[in-house]
Amino acid sequence: MSAQGKTARGALSLLLLGPFLMAVFVPFLWMVLGIFKTNAEFFQPLTSAFFPAHYEWQNVAELLEGKWVPFWDVFGNSLTVSFGQAFGAVTLSAMAGYAFARFTFSGKRLLFVLAVALILVPRQLFAVPLFSWVNVLGLSDSLLGVMLPGVVTGLGVVYFTQVFRQVPEEYLQAARVCGAAELRVFLTVLPLVWPALLSYGMIHFILAWHEHLIPMLVLSEPKQQTLPLALAKLYDVSQRTPQGVQMAASTFAVIPTAVLFALCHRKFKSSLSDMLVH
């Protein structure tokens, strides 16, 4: 392709993507700049107060000092729940997917249909049974009680079933010829599907990070709550939280998922490409 053709193609791409990028970037920039604004500036016309008059760190200081919510406690709780739930979901989903892809057993088709059905049924319908189950196990008001309901997902089972079907049978037979037990064969195959493991782990981390329903049902102590619950409290009108503090909390809430995606996006795209090819 000539230089002029590349330039025209780049200009066309920018023209088509420009409105979308603006729609995503401008609200995000407004949120970040809102950290430094006073309450009065939020009620001024956007054209004259898009940028703060003075860059002050008072809103960030109030948030991090725990004046409005125990921020570091809820931030740490969200990290613990999200990493723990993602690890558990990847482990159990990969094991179940391997079994569906490589074994033949009674009721296999029915169980797989049930896994697909779990994807189609809204999770809110399971809220009351899950809450009852957590109470029976004595895990109410604990982070483990928030983690466990999310480690079993129909999407993960279906996804890893497809992933392990793509693994050549020769790799499995080679491990079995060497006398490896089936668990050893499974562990031998895992490095081959590393991009899929990382991609699903990232997706599940993001879903767990933004989960609001289960933490709201299970957790009651303020220091035991997760970040979405703290954000809901900050945005509650009755709390009269300064809007700059709200913007600061929202910005901090975005950072972990943004960093995770920045670190893992290449593996994520690689996994999606492999799925589309096969």
C-alpha positions as CSV (number, residue, x, y, z in Angstrom):
1,M,0.0,0.0,0.0
2,S,1.3,3.5,-0.9
3,A,2.1,6.2,1.6
4,Q,-0.9,8.2,0.5
5,G,-3.2,5.1,0.9
6,K,-1.9,4.5,4.4
7,T,-2.5,8.2,5.3
8,A,-6.0,8.1,3.9
9,R,-6.8,4.9,5.7
10,G,-5.5,6.3,9.0
11,A,-7.5,9.5,8.5
12,L,-10.7,7.5,7.8
13,S,-10.1,5.3,10.9
14,L,-9.6,8.4,13.1
15,L,-12.8,9.9,11.6
16,L,-14.8,6.8,12.4
17,L,-13.3,6.2,15.8
18,G,-13.2,9.8,16.9
19,P,-16.8,10.2,18.1
20,F,-16.5,6.9,20.0
21,L,-13.2,7.8,21.6
22,M,-14.6,11.2,22.6
23,A,-17.7,9.6,24.2
24,V,-15.4,7.4,26.3
25,F,-12.5,9.7,27.0
26,V,-14.3,13.0,27.8
27,P,-16.4,11.6,30.7
28,F,-13.4,9.8,32.1
29,L,-11.3,13.0,31.9
30,W,-14.2,15.0,33.6
31,M,-14.2,12.4,36.4
32,V,-10.5,12.7,37.0
33,L,-10.5,16.5,36.9
34,G,-13.4,16.4,39.3
35,I,-11.0,15.2,42.0
36,F,-9.6,18.7,42.2
37,K,-12.8,20.7,42.1
38,T,-14.8,22.3,44.9
39,N,-18.5,21.5,45.2
40,A,-19.4,24.9,43.8
41,E,-17.5,24.2,40.6
42,F,-19.7,21.2,39.8
43,F,-22.8,23.4,39.5
44,Q,-21.2,25.9,37.1
45,P,-21.7,25.6,33.3
46,L,-19.4,22.8,31.9
47,T,-18.0,25.2,29.3
48,S,-16.5,27.5,32.0
49,A,-15.7,24.9,34.7
50,F,-14.5,21.8,32.8
51,F,-11.1,22.3,34.3
52,P,-10.7,23.2,38.0
53,A,-9.8,26.7,39.0
54,H,-7.2,25.4,41.5
55,Y,-5.7,21.9,41.7
56,E,-6.2,20.9,45.4
57,W,-5.7,17.5,46.9
58,Q,-8.3,17.9,49.7
59,N,-10.8,15.5,48.3
60,V,-8.2,12.8,47.9
61,A,-6.9,13.4,51.4
62,E,-10.4,13.1,52.9
63,L,-11.1,9.9,51.0
64,L,-7.8,8.2,51.9
65,E,-8.0,9.3,55.5
66,G,-11.4,7.5,55.8
67,K,-13.4,10.6,56.6
68,W,-16.4,9.3,54.6
69,V,-15.9,5.6,54.3
70,P,-13.1,3.2,55.5
71,F,-11.5,3.4,52.1
72,W,-8.4,1.3,52.5
73,D,-10.4,-1.4,54.2
74,V,-13.0,-1.7,51.5
75,F,-10.4,-1.4,48.7
76,G,-8.4,-4.3,50.2
77,N,-11.6,-6.3,50.7
78,S,-12.5,-5.8,47.0
79,L,-9.0,-6.9,45.9
80,T,-9.2,-10.0,48.2
81,V,-12.6,-11.0,46.9
82,S,-11.9,-10.4,43.3
83,F,-8.5,-12.2,43.2
84,G,-9.9,-15.1,45.3
85,Q,-13.0,-15.5,43.3
86,A,-11.2,-15.2,40.0
87,F,-8.7,-17.9,41.1
88,G,-11.4,-20.2,42.3
89,A,-13.5,-19.7,39.2
90,V,-10.6,-20.4,36.8
91,T,-9.6,-23.5,38.7
92,L,-13.0,-25.1,39.0
93,S,-14.1,-24.0,35.5
94,A,-10.9,-25.4,33.9
95,M,-11.3,-28.7,35.7
96,A,-15.0,-29.0,34.7
97,G,-14.3,-28.0,31.1
98,Y,-11.5,-30.6,30.9
99,A,-13.8,-33.3,32.1
100,F,-16.6,-32.3,29.6
101,A,-14.1,-32.1,26.8
102,R,-12.1,-35.3,27.3
103,F,-14.3,-37.7,29.4
104,T,-17.4,-39.7,28.6
105,F,-19.7,-40.3,31.6
106,S,-23.3,-40.8,32.5
107,G,-25.4,-37.6,32.4
108,K,-22.7,-35.6,30.6
109,R,-25.1,-34.0,28.0
110,L,-27.7,-33.1,30.7
111,L,-25.0,-31.5,32.9
112,F,-23.6,-29.5,30.0
113,V,-27.1,-28.3,29.2
114,L,-27.5,-27.1,32.8
115,A,-24.2,-25.3,32.5
116,V,-25.5,-23.4,29.4
117,A,-28.8,-22.7,31.2
118,L,-26.9,-21.0,34.0
119,I,-25.6,-18.5,31.5
120,L,-29.2,-17.7,30.3
121,V,-30.8,-17.3,33.8
122,P,-30.2,-13.9,35.5
123,R,-28.1,-14.2,38.6
124,Q,-30.5,-12.1,40.6
125,L,-32.9,-15.1,40.6
126,F,-30.4,-17.1,42.7
127,A,-29.8,-14.3,45.2
128,V,-32.1,-15.6,47.9
129,P,-31.0,-19.3,47.6
130,L,-27.3,-18.2,47.6
131,F,-27.9,-16.0,50.7
132,S,-29.6,-18.9,52.5
133,W,-26.7,-21.2,51.6
134,V,-24.1,-18.7,52.9
135,N,-26.1,-18.4,56.2
136,V,-26.3,-22.2,56.6
137,L,-22.5,-22.4,56.1
138,G,-22.0,-19.7,58.8
139,L,-20.2,-17.4,56.3
140,S,-22.5,-14.4,56.6
141,D,-20.6,-11.1,57.0
142,S,-17.4,-12.7,55.8
143,L,-15.4,-12.2,52.6
144,L,-15.4,-16.0,52.0
145,G,-19.2,-15.8,51.9
146,V,-18.9,-13.3,49.1
147,M,-16.3,-15.3,47.2
148,L,-17.9,-18.7,47.2
149,P,-21.2,-18.0,45.3
150,G,-19.2,-16.7,42.3
151,V,-16.6,-19.4,41.8
152,V,-19.0,-21.7,39.9
153,T,-20.2,-20.3,36.6
154,G,-21.8,-21.8,33.6
155,L,-19.9,-19.5,31.3
156,G,-16.6,-20.7,32.6
157,V,-17.6,-24.4,32.1
158,V,-18.7,-23.8,28.6
159,Y,-15.7,-21.7,27.7
160,F,-13.1,-24.1,29.0
161,T,-14.9,-27.1,27.4
162,Q,-14.4,-25.4,24.0
163,V,-10.8,-24.5,25.0
164,F,-9.8,-28.1,25.9
165,R,-11.5,-29.5,22.8
166,Q,-9.0,-27.6,20.8
167,V,-6.0,-29.3,22.5
168,P,-4.6,-32.0,20.2
169,E,-5.2,-35.5,21.5
170,E,-1.5,-36.3,20.8
171,Y,-0.4,-34.2,23.8
172,L,-2.8,-36.1,26.1
173,Q,-1.8,-39.5,24.8
174,A,1.9,-38.7,25.2
175,A,1.4,-37.9,28.8
176,R,-0.6,-41.0,29.4
177,V,2.0,-43.2,27.7
178,C,4.5,-42.0,30.2
179,G,2.2,-43.3,33.0
180,A,0.9,-40.0,34.2
181,A,-2.3,-40.0,36.2
182,E,-5.2,-38.0,34.8
183,L,-4.6,-35.1,37.2
184,R,-1.0,-35.0,36.0
185,V,-2.2,-35.0,32.4
186,F,-4.5,-32.1,33.2
187,L,-1.7,-30.1,34.8
188,T,0.5,-30.9,31.8
189,V,-2.0,-29.4,29.4
190,L,-2.6,-26.2,31.4
191,P,0.5,-24.4,29.9
192,L,-1.0,-24.9,26.5
193,V,-4.1,-23.0,27.3
194,W,-2.4,-20.3,29.4
195,P,-3.9,-17.4,27.4
196,A,-7.4,-18.7,27.9
197,L,-6.8,-19.1,31.7
198,L,-5.5,-15.6,31.9
199,S,-8.3,-14.1,29.8
200,Y,-11.1,-15.8,31.8
201,G,-9.4,-14.9,35.0
202,M,-9.2,-11.2,33.9
203,I,-12.9,-11.2,32.9
204,H,-14.0,-12.8,36.2
205,F,-11.8,-10.4,38.2
206,I,-13.6,-7.5,36.6
207,L,-17.0,-9.0,37.2
208,A,-16.2,-9.7,40.8
209,W,-14.7,-6.2,41.3
210,H,-18.0,-4.6,40.2
211,E,-20.3,-7.1,42.0
212,H,-22.8,-5.3,44.2
213,L,-25.7,-7.7,44.8
214,I,-24.0,-10.6,46.8
215,P,-21.8,-8.3,48.9
216,M,-24.9,-6.2,49.8
217,L,-26.7,-9.4,51.0
218,V,-23.8,-11.0,52.8
219,L,-21.9,-8.0,54.4
220,S,-23.1,-5.6,57.0
221,E,-20.1,-4.3,58.9
222,P,-18.7,-1.2,57.2
223,K,-15.1,-2.4,57.4
224,Q,-16.0,-5.7,55.9
225,Q,-17.8,-4.2,52.8
226,T,-16.4,-4.0,49.3
227,L,-15.8,-1.0,47.2
228,P,-19.1,-1.0,45.2
229,L,-21.0,-0.8,48.5
230,A,-18.8,2.0,49.7
231,L,-19.4,3.9,46.4
232,A,-23.1,3.5,46.8
233,K,-22.8,5.0,50.3
234,L,-20.8,7.9,49.0
235,Y,-23.3,8.6,46.3
236,D,-26.2,8.4,48.8
237,V,-27.8,11.9,48.9
238,S,-28.4,11.7,52.6
239,Q,-24.6,11.4,53.2
240,R,-23.9,14.8,51.7
241,T,-20.5,13.6,50.5
242,P,-18.6,16.3,48.5
243,Q,-18.8,15.5,44.8
244,G,-15.0,15.8,44.5
245,V,-14.7,12.9,47.0
246,Q,-17.1,10.9,44.9
247,M,-15.0,11.5,41.8
248,A,-11.9,10.5,43.7
249,A,-13.4,7.3,44.9
250,S,-14.7,6.5,41.4
251,T,-11.3,7.1,39.9
252,F,-9.6,4.9,42.4
253,A,-12.2,2.2,41.7
254,V,-11.2,2.2,38.0
255,I,-7.4,1.8,38.5
256,P,-7.2,-1.9,39.3
257,T,-9.2,-3.1,36.3
258,A,-7.5,-0.6,34.0
259,V,-4.0,-1.8,35.1
260,L,-5.1,-5.5,34.8
261,F,-6.4,-5.0,31.3
262,A,-3.2,-3.0,30.3
263,L,-1.0,-5.9,31.5
264,C,-3.1,-8.7,30.1
265,H,-4.7,-7.3,26.9
266,R,-2.3,-9.0,24.5
267,K,-3.1,-12.5,26.0
268,F,-6.8,-11.6,26.0
269,K,-6.7,-10.7,22.2
270,S,-4.6,-13.9,21.5
271,S,-7.2,-16.1,23.3
272,L,-10.1,-14.4,21.4
273,S,-8.3,-14.9,18.1
274,D,-7.7,-18.6,18.8
275,M,-11.4,-19.1,19.7
276,L,-12.5,-17.4,16.5
277,V,-10.1,-19.4,14.3
278,H,-11.3,-22.7,15.7
